[in-house]
Amino acid sequence: MTIGRGGGGAEQQPDVDLSSFRALENGVSRWHAQLTHDDDFLSIEDLDSTNGTRINGYQISAHRPYRLRDGDEIEIGRIRMMVTVVRVPTQV
């Protein structure tokens, strides 16, 4: 799932469009970061954005996945979000 800002006549838009949160003014790139879920872990990867991505205030390197945990704070440019992990019970 990609995170960024839409608009600008781009044919393809990010899955999570932060435009309604003043993304351009808050330093969000069009294709800023990517969230992935694999092997029961949630990870974030910066897509070589202009203003970077942070986890709990720590600047992460581009093109390297970082594991996210419940309660982590991520910053996409200057937009902050809290990670909440909710497990869906399996049906018997």
Phi and psi restraints in degrees (range 20) as a CNS / XPLOR table:
assign (resid 1 and name C) (resid 2 and name N)
       (resid 2 and name CA) (resid 2 and name C) 1.0 -92.4 20.0 2
assign (resid 2 and name N) (resid 2 and name CA)
       (resid 2 and name C) (resid 3 and name N) 1.0 147.4 20.0 2
assign (resid 2 and name C) (resid 3 and name N)
       (resid 3 and name CA) (resid 3 and name C) 1.0 -120.6 20.0 2
assign (resid 3 and name N) (resid 3 and name CA)
       (resid 3 and name C) (resid 4 and name N) 1.0 135.0 20.0 2
assign (resid 3 and name C) (resid 4 and name N)
       (resid 4 and name CA) (resid 4 and name C) 1.0 179.8 20.0 2
assign (resid 4 and name N) (resid 4 and name CA)
       (resid 4 and name C) (resid 5 and name N) 1.0 -152.8 20.0 2
assign (resid 4 and name C) (resid 5 and name N)
       (resid 5 and name CA) (resid 5 and name C) 1.0 -126.6 20.0 2
assign (resid 5 and name N) (resid 5 and name CA)
       (resid 5 and name C) (resid 6 and name N) 1.0 135.4 20.0 2
assign (resid 5 and name C) (resid 6 and name N)
       (resid 6 and name CA) (resid 6 and name C) 1.0 -88.5 20.0 2
assign (resid 6 and name N) (resid 6 and name CA)
       (resid 6 and name C) (resid 7 and name N) 1.0 -168.8 20.0 2
assign (resid 6 and name C) (resid 7 and name N)
       (resid 7 and name CA) (resid 7 and name C) 1.0 88.8 20.0 2
assign (resid 7 and name N) (resid 7 and name CA)
       (resid 7 and name C) (resid 8 and name N) 1.0 -166.9 20.0 2
assign (resid 7 and name C) (resid 8 and name N)
       (resid 8 and name CA) (resid 8 and name C) 1.0 70.3 20.0 2
assign (resid 8 and name N) (resid 8 and name CA)
       (resid 8 and name C) (resid 9 and name N) 1.0 17.3 20.0 2
assign (resid 8 and name C) (resid 9 and name N)
       (resid 9 and name CA) (resid 9 and name C) 1.0 73.8 20.0 2
assign (resid 9 and name N) (resid 9 and name CA)
       (resid 9 and name C) (resid 10 and name N) 1.0 9.1 20.0 2
assign (resid 9 and name C) (resid 10 and name N)
       (resid 10 and name CA) (resid 10 and name C) 1.0 -65.7 20.0 2
assign (resid 10 and name N) (resid 10 and name CA)
       (resid 10 and name C) (resid 11 and name N) 1.0 138.1 20.0 2
assign (resid 10 and name C) (resid 11 and name N)
       (resid 11 and name CA) (resid 11 and name C) 1.0 -68.4 20.0 2
assign (resid 11 and name N) (resid 11 and name CA)
       (resid 11 and name C) (resid 12 and name N) 1.0 -41.2 20.0 2
assign (resid 11 and name C) (resid 12 and name N)
       (resid 12 and name CA) (resid 12 and name C) 1.0 -107.4 20.0 2
assign (resid 12 and name N) (resid 12 and name CA)
       (resid 12 and name C) (resid 13 and name N) 1.0 136.8 20.0 2
assign (resid 12 and name C) (resid 13 and name N)
       (resid 13 and name CA) (resid 13 and name C) 1.0 -112.3 20.0 2
assign (resid 13 and name N) (resid 13 and name CA)
       (resid 13 and name C) (resid 14 and name N) 1.0 154.5 20.0 2
assign (resid 13 and name C) (resid 14 and name N)
       (resid 14 and name CA) (resid 14 and name C) 1.0 -67.3 20.0 2
assign (resid 14 and name N) (resid 14 and name CA)
       (resid 14 and name C) (resid 15 and name N) 1.0 156.5 20.0 2
assign (resid 14 and name C) (resid 15 and name N)
       (resid 15 and name CA) (resid 15 and name C) 1.0 -66.0 20.0 2
assign (resid 15 and name N) (resid 15 and name CA)
       (resid 15 and name C) (resid 16 and name N) 1.0 -38.6 20.0 2
assign (resid 15 and name C) (resid 16 and name N)
       (resid 16 and name CA) (resid 16 and name C) 1.0 -114.0 20.0 2
assign (resid 16 and name N) (resid 16 and name CA)
       (resid 16 and name C) (resid 17 and name N) 1.0 106.3 20.0 2
assign (resid 16 and name C) (resid 17 and name N)
       (resid 17 and name CA) (resid 17 and name C) 1.0 -96.3 20.0 2
assign (resid 17 and name N) (resid 17 and name CA)
       (resid 17 and name C) (resid 18 and name N) 1.0 114.7 20.0 2
assign (resid 17 and name C) (resid 18 and name N)
       (resid 18 and name CA) (resid 18 and name C) 1.0 -91.8 20.0 2
assign (resid 18 and name N) (resid 18 and name CA)
       (resid 18 and name C) (resid 19 and name N) 1.0 14.5 20.0 2
assign (resid 18 and name C) (resid 19 and name N)
       (resid 19 and name CA) (resid 19 and name C) 1.0 -56.8 20.0 2
assign (resid 19 and name N) (resid 19 and name CA)
       (resid 19 and name C) (resid 20 and name N) 1.0 -36.2 20.0 2
assign (resid 19 and name C) (resid 20 and name N)
       (resid 20 and name CA) (resid 20 and name C) 1.0 -69.8 20.0 2
assign (resid 20 and name N) (resid 20 and name CA)
       (resid 20 and name C) (resid 21 and name N) 1.0 -8.2 20.0 2
assign (resid 20 and name C) (resid 21 and name N)
       (resid 21 and name CA) (resid 21 and name C) 1.0 -106.0 20.0 2
assign (resid 21 and name N) (resid 21 and name CA)
       (resid 21 and name C) (resid 22 and name N) 1.0 27.1 20.0 2
assign (resid 21 and name C) (resid 22 and name N)
       (resid 22 and name CA) (resid 22 and name C) 1.0 58.3 20.0 2
assign (resid 22 and name N) (resid 22 and name CA)
       (resid 22 and name C) (resid 23 and name N) 1.0 48.8 20.0 2
assign (resid 22 and name C) (resid 23 and name N)
       (resid 23 and name CA) (resid 23 and name C) 1.0 -56.3 20.0 2
assign (resid 23 and name N) (resid 23 and name CA)
       (resid 23 and name C) (resid 24 and name N) 1.0 -44.9 20.0 2
assign (resid 23 and name C) (resid 24 and name N)
       (resid 24 and name CA) (resid 24 and name C) 1.0 -60.0 20.0 2
assign (resid 24 and name N) (resid 24 and name CA)
       (resid 24 and name C) (resid 25 and name N) 1.0 -48.4 20.0 2
assign (resid 24 and name C) (resid 25 and name N)
       (resid 25 and name CA) (resid 25 and name C) 1.0 -66.7 20.0 2
assign (resid 25 and name N) (resid 25 and name CA)
       (resid 25 and name C) (resid 26 and name N) 1.0 -24.1 20.0 2
assign (resid 25 and name C) (resid 26 and name N)
       (resid 26 and name CA) (resid 26 and name C) 1.0 -98.6 20.0 2
assign (resid 26 and name N) (resid 26 and name CA)
       (resid 26 and name C) (resid 27 and name N) 1.0 15.9 20.0 2
assign (resid 26 and name C) (resid 27 and name N)
       (resid 27 and name CA) (resid 27 and name C) 1.0 76.3 20.0 2
assign (resid 27 and name N) (resid 27 and name CA)
       (resid 27 and name C) (resid 28 and name N) 1.0 27.5 20.0 2
assign (resid 27 and name C) (resid 28 and name N)
       (resid 28 and name CA) (resid 28 and name C) 1.0 -91.1 20.0 2
assign (resid 28 and name N) (resid 28 and name CA)
       (resid 28 and name C) (resid 29 and name N) 1.0 128.0 20.0 2
assign (resid 28 and name C) (resid 29 and name N)
       (resid 29 and name CA) (resid 29 and name C) 1.0 -77.7 20.0 2
assign (resid 29 and name N) (resid 29 and name CA)
       (resid 29 and name C) (resid 30 and name N) 1.0 161.4 20.0 2
assign (resid 29 and name C) (resid 30 and name N)
       (resid 30 and name CA) (resid 30 and name C) 1.0 -58.7 20.0 2
assign (resid 30 and name N) (resid 30 and name CA)
       (resid 30 and name C) (resid 31 and name N) 1.0 -44.5 20.0 2
assign (resid 30 and name C) (resid 31 and name N)
       (resid 31 and name CA) (resid 31 and name C) 1.0 -120.8 20.0 2
assign (resid 31 and name N) (resid 31 and name CA)
       (resid 31 and name C) (resid 32 and name N) 1.0 85.8 20.0 2
assign (resid 31 and name C) (resid 32 and name N)
       (resid 32 and name CA) (resid 32 and name C) 1.0 -88.5 20.0 2
assign (resid 32 and name N) (resid 32 and name CA)
       (resid 32 and name C) (resid 33 and name N) 1.0 -51.3 20.0 2
assign (resid 32 and name C) (resid 33 and name N)
       (resid 33 and name CA) (resid 33 and name C) 1.0 -149.3 20.0 2
assign (resid 33 and name N) (resid 33 and name CA)
       (resid 33 and name C) (resid 34 and name N) 1.0 168.1 20.0 2
assign (resid 33 and name C) (resid 34 and name N)
       (resid 34 and name CA) (resid 34 and name C) 1.0 -134.5 20.0 2
assign (resid 34 and name N) (resid 34 and name CA)
       (resid 34 and name C) (resid 35 and name N) 1.0 133.5 20.0 2
assign (resid 34 and name C) (resid 35 and name N)
       (resid 35 and name CA) (resid 35 and name C) 1.0 -101.8 20.0 2
assign (resid 35 and name N) (resid 35 and name CA)
       (resid 35 and name C) (resid 36 and name N) 1.0 137.7 20.0 2
assign (resid 35 and name C) (resid 36 and name N)
       (resid 36 and name CA) (resid 36 and name C) 1.0 -135.0 20.0 2
assign (resid 36 and name N) (resid 36 and name CA)
       (resid 36 and name C) (resid 37 and name N) 1.0 149.8 20.0 2
assign (resid 36 and name C) (resid 37 and name N)
       (resid 37 and name CA) (resid 37 and name C) 1.0 -122.3 20.0 2
assign (resid 37 and name N) (resid 37 and name CA)
       (resid 37 and name C) (resid 38 and name N) 1.0 123.1 20.0 2
assign (resid 37 and name C) (resid 38 and name N)
       (resid 38 and name CA) (resid 38 and name C) 1.0 -158.9 20.0 2
assign (resid 38 and name N) (resid 38 and name CA)
       (resid 38 and name C) (resid 39 and name N) 1.0 136.9 20.0 2
assign (resid 38 and name C) (resid 39 and name N)
       (resid 39 and name CA) (resid 39 and name C) 1.0 54.3 20.0 2
assign (resid 39 and name N) (resid 39 and name CA)
       (resid 39 and name C) (resid 40 and name N) 1.0 43.1 20.0 2
assign (resid 39 and name C) (resid 40 and name N)
       (resid 40 and name CA) (resid 40 and name C) 1.0 66.9 20.0 2
assign (resid 40 and name N) (resid 40 and name CA)
       (resid 40 and name C) (resid 41 and name N) 1.0 16.3 20.0 2
assign (resid 40 and name C) (resid 41 and name N)
       (resid 41 and name CA) (resid 41 and name C) 1.0 -121.8 20.0 2
assign (resid 41 and name N) (resid 41 and name CA)
       (resid 41 and name C) (resid 42 and name N) 1.0 145.7 20.0 2
assign (resid 41 and name C) (resid 42 and name N)
       (resid 42 and name CA) (resid 42 and name C) 1.0 -103.8 20.0 2
assign (resid 42 and name N) (resid 42 and name CA)
       (resid 42 and name C) (resid 43 and name N) 1.0 131.0 20.0 2
assign (resid 42 and name C) (resid 43 and name N)
       (resid 43 and name CA) (resid 43 and name C) 1.0 -129.4 20.0 2
assign (resid 43 and name N) (resid 43 and name CA)
       (resid 43 and name C) (resid 44 and name N) 1.0 155.3 20.0 2
assign (resid 43 and name C) (resid 44 and name N)
       (resid 44 and name CA) (resid 44 and name C) 1.0 -126.0 20.0 2
assign (resid 44 and name N) (resid 44 and name CA)
       (resid 44 and name C) (resid 45 and name N) 1.0 145.0 20.0 2
assign (resid 44 and name C) (resid 45 and name N)
       (resid 45 and name CA) (resid 45 and name C) 1.0 -135.8 20.0 2
assign (resid 45 and name N) (resid 45 and name CA)
       (resid 45 and name C) (resid 46 and name N) 1.0 127.5 20.0 2
assign (resid 45 and name C) (resid 46 and name N)
       (resid 46 and name CA) (resid 46 and name C) 1.0 -75.1 20.0 2
assign (resid 46 and name N) (resid 46 and name CA)
       (resid 46 and name C) (resid 47 and name N) 1.0 135.6 20.0 2
assign (resid 46 and name C) (resid 47 and name N)
       (resid 47 and name CA) (resid 47 and name C) 1.0 -97.7 20.0 2
assign (resid 47 and name N) (resid 47 and name CA)
       (resid 47 and name C) (resid 48 and name N) 1.0 40.0 20.0 2
assign (resid 47 and name C) (resid 48 and name N)
       (resid 48 and name CA) (resid 48 and name C) 1.0 63.7 20.0 2
assign (resid 48 and name N) (resid 48 and name CA)
       (resid 48 and name C) (resid 49 and name N) 1.0 44.2 20.0 2
assign (resid 48 and name C) (resid 49 and name N)
       (resid 49 and name CA) (resid 49 and name C) 1.0 -69.1 20.0 2
assign (resid 49 and name N) (resid 49 and name CA)
       (resid 49 and name C) (resid 50 and name N) 1.0 159.5 20.0 2
assign (resid 49 and name C) (resid 50 and name N)
       (resid 50 and name CA) (resid 50 and name C) 1.0 -68.1 20.0 2
assign (resid 50 and name N) (resid 50 and name CA)
       (resid 50 and name C) (resid 51 and name N) 1.0 -43.2 20.0 2
assign (resid 50 and name C) (resid 51 and name N)
       (resid 51 and name CA) (resid 51 and name C) 1.0 -105.8 20.0 2
assign (resid 51 and name N) (resid 51 and name CA)
       (resid 51 and name C) (resid 52 and name N) 1.0 5.0 20.0 2
assign (resid 51 and name C) (resid 52 and name N)
       (resid 52 and name CA) (resid 52 and name C) 1.0 79.2 20.0 2
assign (resid 52 and name N) (resid 52 and name CA)
       (resid 52 and name C) (resid 53 and name N) 1.0 171.1 20.0 2
assign (resid 52 and name C) (resid 53 and name N)
       (resid 53 and name CA) (resid 53 and name C) 1.0 -129.8 20.0 2
assign (resid 53 and name N) (resid 53 and name CA)
       (resid 53 and name C) (resid 54 and name N) 1.0 139.2 20.0 2
assign (resid 53 and name C) (resid 54 and name N)
       (resid 54 and name CA) (resid 54 and name C) 1.0 -126.9 20.0 2
assign (resid 54 and name N) (resid 54 and name CA)
       (resid 54 and name C) (resid 55 and name N) 1.0 147.2 20.0 2
assign (resid 54 and name C) (resid 55 and name N)
       (resid 55 and name CA) (resid 55 and name C) 1.0 -118.9 20.0 2
assign (resid 55 and name N) (resid 55 and name CA)
       (resid 55 and name C) (resid 56 and name N) 1.0 119.1 20.0 2
assign (resid 55 and name C) (resid 56 and name N)
       (resid 56 and name CA) (resid 56 and name C) 1.0 51.7 20.0 2
assign (resid 56 and name N) (resid 56 and name CA)
       (resid 56 and name C) (resid 57 and name N) 1.0 38.4 20.0 2
assign (resid 56 and name C) (resid 57 and name N)
       (resid 57 and name CA) (resid 57 and name C) 1.0 85.7 20.0 2
assign (resid 57 and name N) (resid 57 and name CA)
       (resid 57 and name C) (resid 58 and name N) 1.0 -8.0 20.0 2
assign (resid 57 and name C) (resid 58 and name N)
       (resid 58 and name CA) (resid 58 and name C) 1.0 -92.3 20.0 2
assign (resid 58 and name N) (resid 58 and name CA)
       (resid 58 and name C) (resid 59 and name N) 1.0 122.9 20.0 2
assign (resid 58 and name C) (resid 59 and name N)
       (resid 59 and name CA) (resid 59 and name C) 1.0 -69.7 20.0 2
assign (resid 59 and name N) (resid 59 and name CA)
       (resid 59 and name C) (resid 60 and name N) 1.0 126.2 20.0 2
assign (resid 59 and name C) (resid 60 and name N)
       (resid 60 and name CA) (resid 60 and name C) 1.0 -96.6 20.0 2
assign (resid 60 and name N) (resid 60 and name CA)
       (resid 60 and name C) (resid 61 and name N) 1.0 155.5 20.0 2
assign (resid 60 and name C) (resid 61 and name N)
       (resid 61 and name CA) (resid 61 and name C) 1.0 -79.3 20.0 2
assign (resid 61 and name N) (resid 61 and name CA)
       (resid 61 and name C) (resid 62 and name N) 1.0 149.2 20.0 2
assign (resid 61 and name C) (resid 62 and name N)
       (resid 62 and name CA) (resid 62 and name C) 1.0 -70.5 20.0 2
assign (resid 62 and name N) (resid 62 and name CA)
       (resid 62 and name C) (resid 63 and name N) 1.0 149.9 20.0 2
assign (resid 62 and name C) (resid 63 and name N)
       (resid 63 and name CA) (resid 63 and name C) 1.0 60.6 20.0 2
assign (resid 63 and name N) (resid 63 and name CA)
       (resid 63 and name C) (resid 64 and name N) 1.0 31.5 20.0 2
assign (resid 63 and name C) (resid 64 and name N)
       (resid 64 and name CA) (resid 64 and name C) 1.0 -136.1 20.0 2
assign (resid 64 and name N) (resid 64 and name CA)
       (resid 64 and name C) (resid 65 and name N) 1.0 122.8 20.0 2
assign (resid 64 and name C) (resid 65 and name N)
       (resid 65 and name CA) (resid 65 and name C) 1.0 -72.6 20.0 2
assign (resid 65 and name N) (resid 65 and name CA)
       (resid 65 and name C) (resid 66 and name N) 1.0 140.3 20.0 2
assign (resid 65 and name C) (resid 66 and name N)
       (resid 66 and name CA) (resid 66 and name C) 1.0 -123.2 20.0 2
assign (resid 66 and name N) (resid 66 and name CA)
       (resid 66 and name C) (resid 67 and name N) 1.0 132.0 20.0 2
assign (resid 66 and name C) (resid 67 and name N)
       (resid 67 and name CA) (resid 67 and name C) 1.0 -71.1 20.0 2
assign (resid 67 and name N) (resid 67 and name CA)
       (resid 67 and name C) (resid 68 and name N) 1.0 135.9 20.0 2
assign (resid 67 and name C) (resid 68 and name N)
       (resid 68 and name CA) (resid 68 and name C) 1.0 -104.8 20.0 2
assign (resid 68 and name N) (resid 68 and name CA)
       (resid 68 and name C) (resid 69 and name N) 1.0 146.8 20.0 2
assign (resid 68 and name C) (resid 69 and name N)
       (resid 69 and name CA) (resid 69 and name C) 1.0 -125.5 20.0 2
assign (resid 69 and name N) (resid 69 and name CA)
       (resid 69 and name C) (resid 70 and name N) 1.0 159.7 20.0 2
assign (resid 69 and name C) (resid 70 and name N)
       (resid 70 and name CA) (resid 70 and name C) 1.0 -55.3 20.0 2
assign (resid 70 and name N) (resid 70 and name CA)
       (resid 70 and name C) (resid 71 and name N) 1.0 129.0 20.0 2
assign (resid 70 and name C) (resid 71 and name N)
       (resid 71 and name CA) (resid 71 and name C) 1.0 94.4 20.0 2
assign (resid 71 and name N) (resid 71 and name CA)
       (resid 71 and name C) (resid 72 and name N) 1.0 -8.2 20.0 2
assign (resid 71 and name C) (resid 72 and name N)
       (resid 72 and name CA) (resid 72 and name C) 1.0 -64.7 20.0 2
assign (resid 72 and name N) (resid 72 and name CA)
       (resid 72 and name C) (resid 73 and name N) 1.0 146.8 20.0 2
assign (resid 72 and name C) (resid 73 and name N)
       (resid 73 and name CA) (resid 73 and name C) 1.0 -106.5 20.0 2
assign (resid 73 and name N) (resid 73 and name CA)
       (resid 73 and name C) (resid 74 and name N) 1.0 124.6 20.0 2
assign (resid 73 and name C) (resid 74 and name N)
       (resid 74 and name CA) (resid 74 and name C) 1.0 -110.8 20.0 2
assign (resid 74 and name N) (resid 74 and name CA)
       (resid 74 and name C) (resid 75 and name N) 1.0 144.8 20.0 2
assign (resid 74 and name C) (resid 75 and name N)
       (resid 75 and name CA) (resid 75 and name C) 1.0 -120.3 20.0 2
assign (resid 75 and name N) (resid 75 and name CA)
       (resid 75 and name C) (resid 76 and name N) 1.0 123.5 20.0 2
assign (resid 75 and name C) (resid 76 and name N)
       (resid 76 and name CA) (resid 76 and name C) 1.0 -107.8 20.0 2
assign (resid 76 and name N) (resid 76 and name CA)
       (resid 76 and name C) (resid 77 and name N) 1.0 104.3 20.0 2
assign (resid 76 and name C) (resid 77 and name N)
       (resid 77 and name CA) (resid 77 and name C) 1.0 63.4 20.0 2
assign (resid 77 and name N) (resid 77 and name CA)
       (resid 77 and name C) (resid 78 and name N) 1.0 -119.3 20.0 2
assign (resid 77 and name C) (resid 78 and name N)
       (resid 78 and name CA) (resid 78 and name C) 1.0 -111.7 20.0 2
assign (resid 78 and name N) (resid 78 and name CA)
       (resid 78 and name C) (resid 79 and name N) 1.0 17.5 20.0 2
assign (resid 78 and name C) (resid 79 and name N)
       (resid 79 and name CA) (resid 79 and name C) 1.0 -98.9 20.0 2
assign (resid 79 and name N) (resid 79 and name CA)
       (resid 79 and name C) (resid 80 and name N) 1.0 123.0 20.0 2
assign (resid 79 and name C) (resid 80 and name N)
       (resid 80 and name CA) (resid 80 and name C) 1.0 -101.0 20.0 2
assign (resid 80 and name N) (resid 80 and name CA)
       (resid 80 and name C) (resid 81 and name N) 1.0 140.7 20.0 2
assign (resid 80 and name C) (resid 81 and name N)
       (resid 81 and name CA) (resid 81 and name C) 1.0 -138.0 20.0 2
assign (resid 81 and name N) (resid 81 and name CA)
       (resid 81 and name C) (resid 82 and name N) 1.0 149.4 20.0 2
assign (resid 81 and name C) (resid 82 and name N)
       (resid 82 and name CA) (resid 82 and name C) 1.0 -104.4 20.0 2
assign (resid 82 and name N) (resid 82 and name CA)
       (resid 82 and name C) (resid 83 and name N) 1.0 135.6 20.0 2
assign (resid 82 and name C) (resid 83 and name N)
       (resid 83 and name CA) (resid 83 and name C) 1.0 -87.9 20.0 2
assign (resid 83 and name N) (resid 83 and name CA)
       (resid 83 and name C) (resid 84 and name N) 1.0 125.8 20.0 2
assign (resid 83 and name C) (resid 84 and name N)
       (resid 84 and name CA) (resid 84 and name C) 1.0 -124.8 20.0 2
assign (resid 84 and name N) (resid 84 and name CA)
       (resid 84 and name C) (resid 85 and name N) 1.0 118.7 20.0 2
assign (resid 84 and name C) (resid 85 and name N)
       (resid 85 and name CA) (resid 85 and name C) 1.0 -95.7 20.0 2
assign (resid 85 and name N) (resid 85 and name CA)
       (resid 85 and name C) (resid 86 and name N) 1.0 123.9 20.0 2
assign (resid 85 and name C) (resid 86 and name N)
       (resid 86 and name CA) (resid 86 and name C) 1.0 -120.4 20.0 2
assign (resid 86 and name N) (resid 86 and name CA)
       (resid 86 and name C) (resid 87 and name N) 1.0 121.1 20.0 2
assign (resid 86 and name C) (resid 87 and name N)
       (resid 87 and name CA) (resid 87 and name C) 1.0 -90.6 20.0 2
assign (resid 87 and name N) (resid 87 and name CA)
       (resid 87 and name C) (resid 88 and name N) 1.0 130.1 20.0 2
assign (resid 87 and name C) (resid 88 and name N)
       (resid 88 and name CA) (resid 88 and name C) 1.0 -90.3 20.0 2
assign (resid 88 and name N) (resid 88 and name CA)
       (resid 88 and name C) (resid 89 and name N) 1.0 125.3 20.0 2
assign (resid 88 and name C) (resid 89 and name N)
       (resid 89 and name CA) (resid 89 and name C) 1.0 -63.7 20.0 2
assign (resid 89 and name N) (resid 89 and name CA)
       (resid 89 and name C) (resid 90 and name N) 1.0 141.1 20.0 2
assign (resid 89 and name C) (resid 90 and name N)
       (resid 90 and name CA) (resid 90 and name C) 1.0 -79.4 20.0 2
assign (resid 90 and name N) (resid 90 and name CA)
       (resid 90 and name C) (resid 91 and name N) 1.0 145.6 20.0 2
assign (resid 90 and name C) (resid 91 and name N)
       (resid 91 and name CA) (resid 91 and name C) 1.0 -87.7 20.0 2
assign (resid 91 and name N) (resid 91 and name CA)
       (resid 91 and name C) (resid 92 and name N) 1.0 142.9 20.0 2
